Amino acid sequence: MIYKLKTPLLGFQNITEMKFEQIDDLFVQISSVNVKKQTDFILVNPYMLRDYSIKLTEHIVDTLEIDDDSQILIYNIMVSKDPIEESTINFIAPILFNIQKKVMMQHILDSSAYPDYGLQEKISFYIEQAKKREAKS
């Protein structure tokens, strides 16, 4: 599915559309389209890893054309490293998608309002948390 960027991704102002590809329940890949050099991002579903909640501000609602029937997806960019446990997740700048309108945006959260969300949190922390939860089950 192709989404139109309503606001540019930080550092990638030339990208106006991205292809959305679901990998599994945790990972998504988005890829630029209609540009000379393709850019890909791996996104993670934050709800699979932690408690995660953001306020849909008036700016977000207006930008994504959200109405009562809108389905909104929220993902976070992951910087992939080898080994995967060294990869980091940016929880402070989520990517939001309006499925019905096929539009997307990146929104930078105010770190003082969201002190528990970091810019470069290691995925290994969340892998360890999941292992601990499984061990208790």
C-alpha positions in Angstrom: 0.0 0.0 0.0 1.3 3.5 -0.9 1.0 6.3 1.7 1.4 10.0 1.0 3.6 11.9 3.5 1.7 14.9 4.9 4.8 16.1 6.7 8.3 15.0 5.8 10.4 12.5 7.7 13.2 14.2 9.5 16.2 14.5 7.2 14.2 13.1 4.2 12.3 16.1 2.9 12.5 14.8 -0.7 10.4 11.7 0.1 6.7 12.4 -0.6 5.3 8.8 -0.8 6.2 5.5 0.9 5.3 1.9 0.3 4.1 0.1 3.5 4.9 -3.6 3.8 3.9 -5.7 6.8 6.6 -8.1 7.7 5.0 -9.7 10.8 3.1 -8.5 13.9 6.2 -6.7 15.1 8.0 -5.3 12.0 7.0 -3.2 9.0 9.1 -1.9 6.2 8.4 1.4 4.5 10.2 2.3 1.3 10.4 5.5 -0.6 8.8 5.6 -4.1 9.3 7.8 -7.1 12.7 9.1 -6.0 16.2 8.5 -7.6 17.6 6.8 -4.5 15.3 4.4 -2.6 15.3 4.8 1.1 14.0 2.0 3.4 13.1 2.1 7.1 12.3 -0.8 9.5 9.5 0.1 11.9 8.4 -1.6 15.0 5.0 -1.9 16.6 5.5 -0.3 20.0 2.5 -2.1 21.5 4.2 -5.4 21.0 7.2 -4.3 23.2 5.9 -1.9 25.9 3.1 0.2 27.2 2.9 3.0 24.6 0.4 5.8 24.4 0.4 9.2 22.7 -2.1 12.0 22.6 -3.7 12.6 19.2 -3.2 16.4 19.2 -5.3 18.7 17.0 -2.3 19.0 14.7 -2.2 15.2 14.2 -5.9 15.0 13.7 -5.9 17.8 11.1 -2.8 16.6 9.3 -3.9 13.0 9.0 -7.5 14.0 8.3 -8.7 11.8 11.1 -12.5 11.4 11.5 -14.7 9.0 13.4 -14.1 6.1 10.9 -10.3 6.5 10.8 -8.1 3.6 11.7 -4.7 4.9 12.9 -1.5 2.8 13.0 1.5 4.0 15.1 5.0 2.6 14.6 8.5 3.6 15.6 11.7 3.7 13.5 14.3 1.0 14.4 17.9 1.5 13.5 19.0 -2.0 12.5 22.4 -3.3 13.8 24.3 -6.5 13.8 23.6 -8.4 16.0 19.8 -7.5 16.1 20.1 -7.0 19.9 22.1 -3.9 19.3 19.4 -2.3 17.2 17.8 0.8 18.7 14.2 2.2 18.6 13.1 5.8 18.5 10.0 6.0 20.7 10.0 9.8 20.8 9.2 10.4 17.0 6.5 7.9 16.0 5.2 7.4 12.5 1.4 7.6 12.2 -0.7 6.2 9.4 -4.3 6.9 8.5 -5.3 3.7 6.7 -8.5 5.0 5.1 -7.0 8.2 3.8 -3.6 6.6 2.9 -1.7 9.4 4.5 1.2 9.3 7.0 3.3 11.6 9.1 6.1 11.7 11.7 5.3 13.4 14.9 8.0 14.5 17.4 6.8 14.1 21.0 7.7 16.6 23.7 10.2 14.7 25.7 9.1 16.5 28.9 5.6 15.2 28.4 6.8 11.7 27.5 9.9 11.2 29.8 9.7 7.4 29.5 10.2 7.4 25.7 13.7 7.5 24.4 15.4 8.4 21.1 17.7 5.3 21.0 16.3 2.5 23.2 18.0 -0.9 22.6 15.7 -3.6 21.5 17.6 -6.0 23.7 16.0 -4.5 26.7 12.6 -5.4 25.4 13.7 -8.9 24.3 14.9 -9.5 27.9 11.6 -8.2 29.3 9.7 -10.6 27.1 11.9 -13.5 28.2 11.2 -12.7 31.8 7.5 -12.5 31.2 7.6 -15.9 29.5 9.6 -17.4 32.3 6.9 -16.3 34.8 4.1 -17.9 32.7 
